[in-house]
Amino acid sequence: MANLAERAHENLLYIRSKMESASDFTAVPGYGLALIGLSALLASWLGARATQPEAWLAIWTAEGMAATFLGVISMMYKAKQSSVSLLARPARRFALGLAPPLFAGAALTAAAARAQDYSQVPAQWLLLYGAGVMTGGMFSVRPVPLMGMAFLIVGCAALFTPPAWQHVWMALGFGGLHLGFGLWIARNYGG
């Protein structure tokens, strides 16, 4: 009888792990993304008024830190409201898909700052963030990888336009895309 109970327990653990690995990461916070979009629009407005490239980079670095904070806090809130664990396999996959491109972006930004050449930073950020969102978003709801693809498109456009347009691409990408996709996710996927 004990053997039957052990096998049943093992089967339940197996089924649970398979269900967990097959499920989508649903704690992507739509309203949190919309807030990030609004803060990025503010950063774009401030960045357009910066007189030195170092000031522009400082504004956007602060925005990146603020966006990360907003994203984590809103994700924790949505996960709690949805009874989704941020330690479950889908959440870990999302994070592991997003983290390497963000790390690469930080390294390229440090290299750009060292060379004092910031002309490609907006395109690099948009492209790498898009790649991270797209790969991490493969384990999330449908709009997330689509948002990543949209960031890739905006990043490509930023590569082939004059550096003076960087404010437009940053506002469109980090502001507009976060705002639009955030509202889409909030409306259709519960906040």
N, CA and C atoms as an extended XYZ file, in Angstrom:
573
Properties=species:S:1:pos:R:3:atomname:S:1:resname:S:1:resid:I:1 pbc="F F F"
N         0.818       -1.198        0.000 N   MET     1
C         0.000        0.000        0.000 CA  MET     1
C         0.861        1.260        0.000 C   MET     1
N         1.978        1.228        0.759 N   ALA     2
C         2.873        2.382        0.803 CA  ALA     2
C         3.478        2.637       -0.573 C   ALA     2
N         3.770        1.560       -1.289 N   ASN     3
C         4.351        1.693       -2.612 CA  ASN     3
C         3.371        2.402       -3.559 C   ASN     3
N         2.098        2.069       -3.468 N   LEU     4
C         1.074        2.710       -4.298 CA  LEU     4
C         0.957        4.203       -3.972 C   LEU     4
N         1.005        4.540       -2.704 N   ALA     5
C         0.937        5.945       -2.285 CA  ALA     5
C         2.158        6.718       -2.777 C   ALA     5
N         3.319        6.113       -2.710 N   GLU     6
C         4.536        6.775       -3.191 CA  GLU     6
C         4.459        7.024       -4.694 C   GLU     6
N         3.980        6.018       -5.437 N   ARG     7
C         3.856        6.189       -6.888 CA  ARG     7
C         2.835        7.259       -7.239 C   ARG     7
N         1.743        7.289       -6.519 N   ALA     8
C         0.728        8.320       -6.752 CA  ALA     8
C         1.311        9.706       -6.474 C   ALA     8
N         2.067        9.818       -5.406 N   HIS     9
C         2.698       11.103       -5.068 CA  HIS     9
C         3.695       11.515       -6.157 C   HIS     9
N         4.491       10.570       -6.620 N   GLU    10
C         5.449       10.857       -7.690 CA  GLU    10
C         4.725       11.292       -8.965 C   GLU    10
N         3.616       10.619       -9.281 N   ASN    11
C         2.848       10.984      -10.468 CA  ASN    11
C         2.274       12.393      -10.346 C   ASN    11
N         1.779       12.735       -9.174 N   LEU    12
C         1.257       14.085       -8.969 CA  LEU    12
C         2.353       15.129       -9.110 C   LEU    12
N         3.536       14.850       -8.568 N   LEU    13
C         4.665       15.779       -8.712 CA  LEU    13
C         5.053       15.943      -10.180 C   LEU    13
N         5.052       14.835      -10.917 N   TYR    14
C         5.383       14.876      -12.335 CA  TYR    14
C         4.353       15.716      -13.101 C   TYR    14
N         3.083       15.465      -12.851 N   ILE    15
C         2.015       16.219      -13.531 CA  ILE    15
C         2.124       17.701      -13.194 C   ILE    15
N         2.363       18.010      -11.952 N   ARG    16
C         2.496       19.412      -11.540 CA  ARG    16
C         3.661       20.078      -12.250 C   ARG    16
N         4.808       19.402      -12.314 N   SER    17
C         5.971       20.013      -12.971 CA  SER    17
C         5.710       20.228      -14.460 C   SER    17
N         5.018       19.286      -15.101 N   LYS    18
C         4.712       19.444      -16.529 CA  LYS    18
C         3.721       20.579      -16.766 C   LYS    18
N         2.735       20.687      -15.909 N   MET    19
C         1.773       21.783      -16.043 CA  MET    19
C         2.455       23.124      -15.808 C   MET    19
N         3.336       23.172      -14.828 N   GLU    20
C         4.052       24.411      -14.529 CA  GLU    20
C         4.942       24.816      -15.688 C   GLU    20
N         5.633       23.849      -16.284 N   SER    21
C         6.544       24.178      -17.380 CA  SER    21
C         5.803       24.549      -18.649 C   SER    21
N         4.574       24.090      -18.796 N   ALA    22
C         3.798       24.400      -20.002 CA  ALA    22
C         3.016       25.695      -19.891 C   ALA    22
N         2.874       26.210      -18.698 N   SER    23
C         2.032       27.388      -18.527 CA  SER    23
C         2.760       28.670      -18.926 C   SER    23
N         1.972       29.690      -19.217 N   ASP    24
C         2.505       31.000      -19.564 CA  ASP    24
C         2.797       31.796      -18.311 C   ASP    24
N         3.739       32.717      -18.450 N   PHE    25
C         4.016       33.657      -17.372 CA  PHE    25
C         2.994       34.771      -17.500 C   PHE    25
N         2.059       34.818      -16.574 N   THR    26
C         0.938       35.751      -16.678 CA  THR    26
C         1.054       36.947      -15.753 C   THR    26
N         2.176       37.094      -15.075 N   ALA    27
C         2.313       38.214      -14.130 CA  ALA    27
C         2.892       39.461      -14.800 C   ALA    27
N         2.882       39.508      -16.131 N   VAL    28
C         3.332       40.717      -16.816 CA  VAL    28
C         2.303       41.809      -16.522 C   VAL    28
N         2.738       42.891      -15.885 N   PRO    29
C         1.793       43.914      -15.415 CA  PRO    29
C         1.483       44.963      -16.483 C   PRO    29
N         0.289       44.901      -17.033 N   GLY    30
C        -0.093       45.868      -18.055 CA  GLY    30
C        -0.060       47.297      -17.563 C   GLY    30
N        -0.656       47.539      -16.398 N   TYR    31
C        -0.644       48.902      -15.864 CA  TYR    31
C         0.768       49.329      -15.478 C   TYR    31
N         1.569       48.385      -15.028 N   GLY    32
C         2.968       48.696      -14.729 CA  GLY    32
C         3.723       49.106      -15.984 C   GLY    32
N         3.477       48.386      -17.094 N   LEU    33
C         4.108       48.762      -18.363 CA  LEU    33
C         3.647       50.141      -18.815 C   LEU    33
N         2.373       50.437      -18.618 N   ALA    34
C         1.859       51.762      -18.995 CA  ALA    34
C         2.538       52.854      -18.169 C   ALA    34
N         2.742       52.605      -16.873 N   LEU    35
C         3.463       53.579      -16.037 CA  LEU    35
C         4.902       53.752      -16.506 C   LEU    35
N         5.529       52.651      -16.875 N   ILE    36
C         6.892       52.721      -17.402 CA  ILE    36
C         6.900       53.561      -18.681 C   ILE    36
N         5.890       53.382      -19.519 N   GLY    37
C         5.790       54.184      -20.735 CA  GLY    37
C         5.670       55.665      -20.439 C   GLY    37
N         4.860       56.004      -19.458 N   LEU    38
C         4.712       57.421      -19.084 CA  LEU    38
C         6.019       57.985      -18.533 C   LEU    38
N         6.717       57.203      -17.708 N   SER    39
C         7.993       57.703      -17.166 CA  SER    39
C         9.030       57.831      -18.278 C   SER    39
N         8.971       56.949      -19.278 N   ALA    40
C         9.894       57.057      -20.410 CA  ALA    40
C         9.593       58.283      -21.263 C   ALA    40
N         8.330       58.633      -21.400 N   LEU    41
C         7.985       59.858      -22.137 CA  LEU    41
C         8.537       61.080      -21.411 C   LEU    41
N         8.470       61.071      -20.090 N   LEU    42
C         9.060       62.160      -19.306 CA  LEU    42
C        10.577       62.190      -19.501 C   LEU    42
N        11.214       61.021      -19.453 N   ALA    43
C        12.669       60.963      -19.655 CA  ALA    43
C        13.048       61.438      -21.055 C   ALA    43
N        12.245       61.101      -22.039 N   SER    44
C        12.520       61.545      -23.399 CA  SER    44
C        12.418       63.055      -23.505 C   SER    44
N        11.409       63.620      -22.865 N   TRP    45
C        11.246       65.070      -22.865 CA  TRP    45
C        12.446       65.734      -22.177 C   TRP    45
N        12.850       65.200      -21.031 N   LEU    46
C        14.016       65.755      -20.324 CA  LEU    46
C        15.295       65.545      -21.134 C   LEU    46
N        15.436       64.354      -21.715 N   GLY    47
C        16.631       64.047      -22.496 CA  GLY    47
C        16.781       64.940      -23.716 C   GLY    47
N        15.679       65.304      -24.319 N   ALA    48
C        15.730       66.190      -25.487 CA  ALA    48
C        16.240       67.573      -25.114 C   ALA    48
N        16.151       67.935      -23.846 N   ARG    49
C        16.609       69.244      -23.384 CA  ARG    49
C        18.025       69.214      -22.803 C   ARG    49
N        18.591       68.011      -22.696 N   ALA    50
C        19.955       67.892      -22.168 CA  ALA    50
C        20.942       68.513      -23.152 C   ALA    50
N        21.873       69.267      -22.640 N   THR    51
C        22.841       69.944      -23.505 CA  THR    51
C        24.111       69.133      -23.719 C   THR    51
N        24.338       68.147      -22.889 N   GLN    52
C        25.533       67.299      -23.005 CA  GLN    52
C        25.103       65.841      -23.139 C   GLN    52
N        25.822       65.060      -23.931 N   PRO    53
C        25.467       63.642      -24.060 CA  PRO    53
C        25.532       62.890      -22.729 C   PRO    53
N        26.438       63.290      -21.857 N   GLU    54
C        26.547       62.643      -20.545 CA  GLU    54
C        25.293       62.891      -19.703 C   GLU    54
N        24.709       64.080      -19.848 N   ALA    55
C        23.469       64.391      -19.135 CA  ALA    55
C        22.320       63.552      -19.696 C   ALA    55
N        22.295       63.418      -21.019 N   TRP    56
C        21.288       62.570      -21.647 CA  TRP    56
C        21.394       61.140      -21.116 C   TRP    56
N        22.608       60.617      -21.063 N   LEU    57
C        22.816       59.252      -20.577 CA  LEU    57
C        22.410       59.130      -19.107 C   LEU    57
N        22.715       60.142      -18.303 N   ALA    58
C        22.328       60.115      -16.883 CA  ALA    58
C        20.810       60.090      -16.732 C   ALA    58
N        20.109       60.871      -17.544 N   ILE    59
C        18.642       60.895      -17.492 CA  ILE    59
C        18.086       59.520      -17.844 C   ILE    59
N        18.583       58.927      -18.917 N   TRP    60
C        18.056       57.637      -19.346 CA  TRP    60
C        18.503       56.493      -18.440 C   TRP    60
N        19.658       56.630      -17.842 N   THR    61
C        20.077       55.614      -16.863 CA  THR    61
C        19.158       55.664      -15.646 C   THR    61
N        18.848       56.863      -15.186 N   ALA    62
C        17.914       57.006      -14.069 CA  ALA    62
C        16.542       56.456      -14.461 C   ALA    62
N        16.117       56.709      -15.692 N   GLU    63
C        14.844       56.176      -16.177 CA  GLU    63
C        14.873       54.651      -16.187 C   GLU    63
N        15.969       54.080      -16.636 N   GLY    64
C        16.084       52.616      -16.652 CA  GLY    64
C        15.974       52.025      -15.257 C   GLY    64
N        16.594       52.679      -14.293 N   MET    65
C        16.512       52.209      -12.907 CA  MET    65
C        15.080       52.365      -12.374 C   MET    65
N        14.451       53.500      -12.673 N   ALA    66
C        13.074       53.725      -12.237 CA  ALA    66
C        12.126       52.726      -12.905 C   ALA    66
N        12.339       52.465      -14.197 N   ALA    67
C        11.493       51.513      -14.923 CA  ALA    67
C        11.657       50.105      -14.359 C   ALA    67
N        12.879       49.744      -14.024 N   THR    68
C        13.113       48.430      -13.426 CA  THR    68
C        12.380       48.321      -12.095 C   THR    68
N        12.467       49.349      -11.279 N   PHE    69
C        11.773       49.365       -9.991 CA  PHE    69
C        10.262       49.253      -10.194 C   PHE    69
N         9.716       50.087      -11.095 N   LEU    70
C         8.277       50.032      -11.375 CA  LEU    70
C         7.856       48.655      -11.890 C   LEU    70
N         8.664       48.096      -12.765 N   GLY    71
C         8.348       46.787      -13.326 CA  GLY    71
C         8.335       45.687      -12.282 C   GLY    71
N         9.347       45.680      -11.426 N   VAL    72
C         9.427       44.643      -10.388 CA  VAL    72
C         8.279       44.783       -9.396 C   VAL    72
N         8.037       46.003       -8.938 N   ILE    73
C         6.970       46.221       -7.953 CA  ILE    73
C         5.604       45.867       -8.547 C   ILE    73
N         5.339       46.313       -9.770 N   SER    74
C         4.036       46.019      -10.374 CA  SER    74
C         3.901       44.535      -10.711 C   SER    74
N         5.001       43.878      -11.055 N   MET    75
C         4.962       42.444      -11.323 CA  MET    75
C         4.679       41.673      -10.034 C   MET    75
N         5.305       42.090       -8.945 N   MET    76
C         5.054       41.446       -7.661 CA  MET    76
C         3.584       41.616       -7.268 C   MET    76
N         3.064       42.806       -7.467 N   TYR    77
C         1.665       43.080       -7.128 CA  TYR    77
C         0.722       42.208       -7.964 C   TYR    77
N         0.954       42.167       -9.291 N   LYS    78
C         0.073       41.380      -10.148 CA  LYS    78
C         0.203       39.893       -9.835 C   LYS    78
N         1.421       39.438       -9.570 N   ALA    79
C         1.618       38.025       -9.232 CA  ALA    79
C         0.850       37.671       -7.960 C   ALA    79
N         0.891       38.555       -6.981 N   LYS    80
C         0.166       38.307       -5.733 CA  LYS    80
C        -1.337       38.280       -5.988 C   LYS    80
N        -1.836       39.234       -6.769 N   GLN    81
C        -3.263       39.290       -7.071 CA  GLN    81
C        -3.727       38.074       -7.878 C   GLN    81
N        -2.849       37.548       -8.710 N   SER    82
C        -3.191       36.423       -9.584 CA  SER    82
C        -2.807       35.078       -8.992 C   SER    82
N        -2.212       35.086       -7.818 N   SER    83
C        -1.710       33.859       -7.183 CA  SER    83
C        -0.721       33.124       -8.084 C   SER    83
N         0.191       33.881       -8.693 N   VAL    84
C         1.234       33.335       -9.555 CA  VAL    84
C         2.559       33.501       -8.828 C   VAL    84
N         3.355       32.463       -8.816 N   SER    85
C         4.654       32.531       -8.157 CA  SER    85
C         5.701       33.121       -9.104 C   SER    85
N         6.457       34.075       -8.599 N   LEU    86
C         7.558       34.631       -9.392 CA  LEU    86
C         8.780       33.720       -9.356 C   LEU    86
N         8.686       32.611       -8.638 N   LEU    87
C         9.768       31.632       -8.593 CA  LEU    87
C         9.458       30.399       -9.437 C   LEU    87
N         8.276       30.347      -10.029 N   ALA    88
C         7.886       29.213      -10.865 CA  ALA    88
C         8.694       29.217      -12.166 C   ALA    88
N         8.700       28.087      -12.823 N   ARG    89
C         9.492       27.917      -14.043 CA  ARG    89
C         9.181       28.962      -15.123 C   ARG    89
N         7.917       29.283      -15.424 N   PRO    90
C         7.661       30.297      -16.457 CA  PRO    90
C         8.267       31.664      -16.109 C   PRO    90
N         8.201       32.050      -14.843 N   ALA    91
C         8.782       33.336      -14.433 CA  ALA    91
C        10.303       33.305      -14.559 C   ALA    91
N        10.898       32.196      -14.186 N   ARG    92
C        12.365       32.071      -14.311 CA  ARG    92
C        12.777       32.112      -15.781 C   ARG    92
N        12.016       31.451      -16.628 N   ARG    93
C        12.324       31.474      -18.064 CA  ARG    93
C        12.205       32.888      -18.630 C   ARG    93
N        11.170       33.592      -18.202 N   PHE    94
C        10.996       34.979      -18.640 CA  PHE    94
C        12.215       35.808      -18.244 C   PHE    94
N        12.622       35.691      -16.992 N   ALA    95
C        13.773       36.453      -16.497 CA  ALA    95
C        15.056       36.054      -17.211 C   ALA    95
N        15.248       34.754      -17.433 N   LEU    96
C        16.461       34.294      -18.110 CA  LEU    96
C        16.496       34.706      -19.578 C   LEU    96
N        15.356       34.886      -20.189 N   GLY    97
C        15.319       35.384      -21.567 CA  GLY    97
C        15.585       36.873      -21.654 C   GLY    97
N        15.167       37.600      -20.626 N   LEU    98
C        15.309       39.057      -20.619 CA  LEU    98
C        16.696       39.510      -20.152 C   LEU    98
N        17.267       38.831      -19.193 N   ALA    99
C        18.498       39.304      -18.541 CA  ALA    99
C        19.731       39.408      -19.451 C   ALA    99
N        20.069       38.410      -20.271 N   PRO   100
C        21.298       38.530      -21.068 CA  PRO   100
C        21.324       39.735      -22.009 C   PRO   100
N        20.254       40.031      -22.756 N   PRO   101
C        20.305       41.231      -23.592 CA  PRO   101
C        20.431       42.524      -22.781 C   PRO   101
N        19.808       42.573      -21.598 N   LEU   102
C        19.951       43.764      -20.756 CA  LEU   102
C        21.392       43.918      -20.276 C   LEU   102
N        22.011       42.810      -19.921 N   PHE   103
C        23.422       42.844      -19.523 CA  PHE   103
C        24.291       43.322      -20.688 C   PHE   103
N        24.024       42.807      -21.886 N   ALA   104
C        24.774       43.235      -23.071 CA  ALA   104
C        24.588       44.730      -23.314 C   ALA   104
N        23.369       45.227      -23.120 N   GLY   105
C        23.111       46.654      -23.276 CA  GLY   105
C        23.904       47.488      -22.290 C   GLY   105
N        23.995       47.026      -21.055 N   ALA   106
C        24.781       47.746      -20.042 CA  ALA   106
C        26.258       47.764      -20.422 C   ALA   106
N        26.765       46.641      -20.913 N   ALA   107
C        28.172       46.580      -21.308 CA  ALA   107
C        28.455       47.494      -22.501 C   ALA   107
N        27.569       47.493      -23.494 N   LEU   108
C        27.754       48.367      -24.656 CA  LEU   108
C        27.625       49.840      -24.279 C   LEU   108
N        26.771       50.139      -23.320 N   THR   109
C        26.630       51.519      -22.854 CA  THR   109
C        27.896       51.974      -22.154 C   THR   109
N        28.473       51.111      -21.338 N   ALA   110
C        29.742       51.445      -20.671 CA  ALA   110
C        30.838       51.686      -21.704 C   ALA   110
N        30.866       50.865      -22.748 N   ALA   111
C        31.865       51.057      -23.810 CA  ALA   111
C        31.621       52.370      -24.548 C   ALA   111
N        30.366       52.706      -24.799 N   ALA   112
C        30.037       53.971      -25.474 CA  ALA   112
C        30.443       55.158      -24.611 C   ALA   112
N        30.201       55.058      -23.311 N   ALA   113
C        30.585       56.139      -22.401 CA  ALA   113
C        32.105       56.297      -22.369 C   ALA   113
N        32.800       55.185      -22.380 N   ARG   114
C        34.273       55.238      -22.371 CA  ARG   114
C        34.783       55.903      -23.650 C   ARG   114
N        34.172       55.580      -24.770 N   ALA   115
C        34.583       56.163      -26.056 CA  ALA   115
C        33.974       57.540      -26.274 C   ALA   115
N        33.060       57.946      -25.425 N   GLN   116
C        32.312       59.192      -25.538 CA  GLN   116
C        31.621       59.308      -26.897 C   GLN   116
N        31.056       58.184      -27.324 N   ASP   117
C        30.286       58.130      -28.565 CA  ASP   117
C        28.939       57.494      -28.243 C   ASP   117
N        27.917       58.325      -28.130 N   TYR   118
C        26.597       57.875      -27.711 CA  TYR   118
C        25.630       57.726      -28.875 C   TYR   118
N        26.118       57.864      -30.091 N   SER   119
C        25.223       57.922      -31.247 CA  SER   119
C        24.414       56.642      -31.465 C   SER   119
N        24.961       55.490      -31.121 N   GLN   120
C        24.256       54.228      -31.352 CA  GLN   120
C        23.549       53.680      -30.117 C   GLN   120
N        23.701       54.347      -28.982 N   VAL   121
C        23.115       53.842      -27.735 CA  VAL   121
C        21.593       53.663      -27.835 C   VAL   121
N        20.832       54.643      -28.347 N   PRO   122
C        19.379       54.421      -28.427 CA  PRO   122
C        19.010       53.184      -29.248 C   PRO   122
N        19.640       53.024      -30.409 N   ALA   123
C        19.335       51.854      -31.244 CA  ALA   123
C        19.726       50.569      -30.531 C   ALA   123
N        20.889       50.564      -29.879 N   GLN   124
C        21.319       49.370      -29.153 CA  GLN   124
C        20.351       49.023      -28.036 C   GLN   124
N        19.941       50.023      -27.277 N   TRP   125
C        18.999       49.769      -26.182 CA  TRP   125
C        17.682       49.221      -26.699 C   TRP   125
N        17.154       49.847      -27.743 N   LEU   126
C        15.879       49.403      -28.300 CA  LEU   126
C        15.983       47.978      -28.854 C   LEU   126
N        17.060       47.707      -29.580 N   LEU   127
C        17.244       46.372      -30.156 CA  LEU   127
C        17.441       45.307      -29.076 C   LEU   127
N        18.305       45.582      -28.121 N   LEU   128
C        18.573       44.580      -27.087 CA  LEU   128
C        17.377       44.374      -26.167 C   LEU   128
N        16.701       45.449      -25.819 N   TYR   129
C        15.500       45.304      -24.997 CA  TYR   129
C        14.440       44.515      -25.770 C   TYR   129
N        14.287       44.836      -27.045 N   GLY   130
C        13.339       44.089      -27.869 CA  GLY   130
C        13.679       42.618      -27.947 C   GLY   130
N        14.968       42.299      -28.109 N   ALA   131
C        15.385       40.896      -28.146 CA  ALA   131
C        15.087       40.211      -26.816 C   ALA   131
N        15.355       40.891      -25.713 N   GLY   132
C        15.085       40.306      -24.394 CA  GLY   132
C        13.609       40.102      -24.142 C   GLY   132
N        12.812       41.093      -24.497 N   VAL   133
C        11.363       40.982      -24.292 CA  VAL   133
C        10.794       39.891      -25.198 C   VAL   133
N        11.312       39.799      -26.406 N   MET   134
C        10.805       38.783      -27.321 CA  MET   134
C        11.167       37.381      -26.844 C   MET   134
N        12.407       37.171      -26.435 N   THR   135
C        12.805       35.837      -25.981 CA  THR   135
C        12.171       35.496      -24.636 C   THR   135
N        12.198       36.418      -23.691 N   GLY   136
C        11.537       36.173      -22.412 CA  GLY   136
C        10.045       36.050      -22.584 C   GLY   136
N         9.503       36.823      -23.508 N   GLY   137
C         8.069       36.830      -23.747 CA  GLY   137
C         7.544       35.575      -24.415 C   GLY   137
N         8.433       34.728      -24.900 N   MET   138
C         7.988       33.455      -25.475 CA  MET   138
C         7.294       32.603      -24.419 C   MET   138
N         7.521       32.933      -23.151 N   PHE   139
C         6.922       32.187      -22.046 CA  PHE   139
C         5.855       33.030      -21.353 C   PHE   139
N         5.291       33.963      -22.086 N   SER   140
C         4.306       34.869      -21.509 CA  SER   140
C         3.086       34.936      -22.417 C   SER   140
N         2.229       35.898      -22.137 N   VAL   141
C         1.036       36.088      -22.948 CA  VAL   141
C         1.413       36.670      -24.316 C   VAL   141
N         0.591       36.459      -25.302 N   ARG   142
C         0.891       36.796      -26.697 CA  ARG   142
C         1.392       38.225      -26.944 C   ARG   142
N         0.826       39.251      -26.312 N   PRO   143
C         1.303       40.604      -26.620 CA  PRO   143
C         2.765       40.860      -26.234 C   PRO   143
N         3.305       40.090      -25.308 N   VAL   144
C         4.666       40.371      -24.843 CA  VAL   144
C         5.701       40.123      -25.940 C   VAL   144
N         5.730       38.954      -26.599 N   PRO   145
C         6.702       38.809      -27.689 CA  PRO   145
C         6.424       39.755      -28.855 C   PRO   145
N         5.158       40.099      -29.067 N   LEU   146
C         4.838       41.077      -30.112 CA  LEU   146
C         5.419       42.448      -29.766 C   LEU   146
N         5.387       42.799      -28.484 N   MET   147
C         5.998       44.050      -28.047 CA  MET   147
C         7.505       43.998      -28.293 C   MET   147
N         8.117       42.855      -28.004 N   GLY   148
C         9.544       42.708      -28.282 CA  GLY   148
C         9.861       42.915      -29.752 C   GLY   148
N         9.031       42.350      -30.613 N   MET   149
C         9.228       42.522      -32.050 CA  MET   149
C         9.086       43.992      -32.444 C   MET   149
N         8.127       44.678      -31.856 N   ALA   150
C         7.934       46.103      -32.151 CA  ALA   150
C         9.164       46.905      -31.722 C   ALA   150
N         9.755       46.564      -30.579 N   PHE   151
C        10.984       47.226      -30.153 CA  PHE   151
C        12.110       46.972      -31.143 C   PHE   151
N        12.195       45.748      -31.665 N   LEU   152
C        13.224       45.444      -32.664 CA  LEU   152
C        13.041       46.300      -33.919 C   LEU   152
N        11.818       46.483      -34.345 N   ILE   153
C        11.537       47.305      -35.532 CA  ILE   153
C        11.925       48.761      -35.281 C   ILE   153
N        11.544       49.294      -34.127 N   VAL   154
C        11.898       50.679      -33.790 CA  VAL   154
C        13.418       50.821      -33.668 C   VAL   154
N        14.064       49.823      -33.063 N   GLY   155
C        15.529       49.857      -32.951 CA  GLY   155
C        16.217       49.844      -34.305 C   GLY   155
N        15.694       49.058      -35.234 N   CYS   156
C        16.252       49.042      -36.597 CA  CYS   156
C        16.080       50.398      -37.261 C   CYS   156
N        14.923       51.001      -37.090 N   ALA   157
C        14.693       52.330      -37.660 CA  ALA   157
C        15.673       53.338      -37.060 C   ALA   157
N        15.947       53.216      -35.768 N   ALA   158
C        16.880       54.140      -35.114 CA  ALA   158
C        18.298       53.998      -35.651 C   ALA   158
N        18.643       52.821      -36.144 N   LEU   159
C        19.984       52.616      -36.714 CA  LEU   159
C        20.198       53.417      -37.996 C   LEU   159
N        19.119       53.642      -38.736 N   PHE   160
C        19.252       54.216      -40.072 CA  PHE   160
C        18.705       55.630      -40.196 C   PHE   160
N        18.624       56.315      -39.079 N   THR   161
C        18.202       57.714      -39.099 CA  THR   161
C        19.268       58.552      -38.409 C   THR   161
N        19.250       59.849      -38.625 N   PRO   162
C        20.263       60.706      -38.007 CA  PRO   162
C        20.195       60.648      -36.476 C   PRO   162
N        21.338       60.811      -35.806 N   PRO   163
C        21.364       60.799      -34.340 CA  PRO   163
C        20.427       61.829      -33.700 C   PRO   163
N        20.129       62.895      -34.404 N   ALA   164
C        19.222       63.912      -33.862 CA  ALA   164
C        17.822       63.357      -33.623 C   ALA   164
N        17.507       62.231      -34.235 N   TRP   165
C        16.194       61.619      -34.067 CA  TRP   165
C        16.121       60.698      -32.857 C   TRP   165
N        17.213       60.561      -32.104 N   GLN   166
C        17.235       59.586      -31.004 CA  GLN   166
C        16.103       59.808      -30.007 C   GLN   166
N        15.718       61.048      -29.785 N   HIS   167
C        14.648       61.345      -28.826 CA  HIS   167
C        13.307       60.799      -29.317 C   HIS   167
N        13.099       60.891      -30.626 N   VAL   168
C        11.860       60.385      -31.211 CA  VAL   168
C        11.771       58.873      -31.016 C   VAL   168
N        12.863       58.163      -31.326 N   TRP   169
C        12.848       56.701      -31.218 CA  TRP   169
C        12.736       56.240      -29.771 C   TRP   169
N        13.417       56.936      -28.858 N   MET   170
C        13.324       56.565      -27.441 CA  MET   170
C        11.904       56.805      -26.929 C   MET   170
N        11.307       57.919      -27.326 N   ALA   171
C         9.932       58.210      -26.902 CA  ALA   171
C         8.959       57.202      -27.504 C   ALA   171
N         9.114       56.914      -28.789 N   LEU   172
C         8.229       55.955      -29.447 CA  LEU   172
C         8.398       54.559      -28.857 C   LEU   172
N         9.642       54.138      -28.681 N   GLY   173
C         9.903       52.796      -28.169 CA  GLY   173
C         9.560       52.654      -26.700 C   GLY   173
N        10.390       53.246      -25.863 N   PHE   174
C        10.227       53.042      -24.420 CA  PHE   174
C         8.982       53.736      -23.872 C   PHE   174
N         8.550       54.802      -24.516 N   GLY   175
C         7.332       55.471      -24.073 CA  GLY   175
C         6.095       54.880      -24.711 C   GLY   175
N         5.983       55.046      -26.019 N   GLY   176
C         4.771       54.646      -26.727 CA  GLY   176
C         4.487       53.156      -26.718 C   GLY   176
N         5.505       52.339      -26.971 N   LEU   177
C         5.261       50.896      -27.006 CA  LEU   177
C         4.889       50.358      -25.631 C   LEU   177
N         5.589       50.827      -24.589 N   HIS   178
C         5.213       50.371      -23.243 CA  HIS   178
C         3.785       50.796      -22.896 C   HIS   178
N         3.468       52.018      -23.230 N   LEU   179
C         2.124       52.525      -22.920 CA  LEU   179
C         1.058       51.736      -23.687 C   LEU   179
N         1.227       51.597      -24.983 N   GLY   180
C         0.232       50.896      -25.802 CA  GLY   180
C         0.094       49.428      -25.449 C   GLY   180
N         1.207       48.727      -25.387 N   PHE   181
C         1.130       47.300      -25.063 CA  PHE   181
C         0.704       47.089      -23.614 C   PHE   181
N         1.120       47.996      -22.731 N   GLY   182
C         0.702       47.889      -21.335 CA  GLY   182
C        -0.804       47.979      -21.196 C   GLY   182
N        -1.416       48.924      -21.905 N   LEU   183
C        -2.874       49.060      -21.841 CA  LEU   183
C        -3.565       47.857      -22.482 C   LEU   183
N        -2.996       47.325      -23.545 N   TRP   184
C        -3.536       46.127      -24.190 CA  TRP   184
C        -3.509       44.947      -23.210 C   TRP   184
N        -2.377       44.757      -22.555 N   ILE   185
C        -2.255       43.656      -21.595 CA  ILE   185
C        -3.195       43.872      -20.415 C   ILE   185
N        -3.264       45.109      -19.911 N   ALA   186
C        -4.145       45.380      -18.767 CA  ALA   186
C        -5.603       45.092      -19.127 C   ALA   186
N        -5.991       45.468      -20.310 N   ARG   187
C        -7.391       45.294      -20.718 CA  ARG   187
C        -7.747       43.824      -20.946 C   ARG   187
N        -6.820       43.074      -21.530 N   ASN   188
C        -7.144       41.704      -21.946 CA  ASN   188
C        -6.602       40.603      -21.049 C   ASN   188
N        -5.664       40.943      -20.158 N   TYR   189
C        -5.028       39.905      -19.358 CA  TYR   189
C        -5.020       40.248      -17.867 C   TYR   189
N        -5.957       41.039      -17.444 N   GLY   190
C        -6.135       41.281      -16.022 CA  GLY   190
C        -5.110       42.168      -15.359 C   GLY   190
N        -5.012       43.398      -15.777 N   GLY   191
C        -4.158       44.359      -15.089 CA  GLY   191
C        -2.791       44.302      -15.549 C   GLY   191
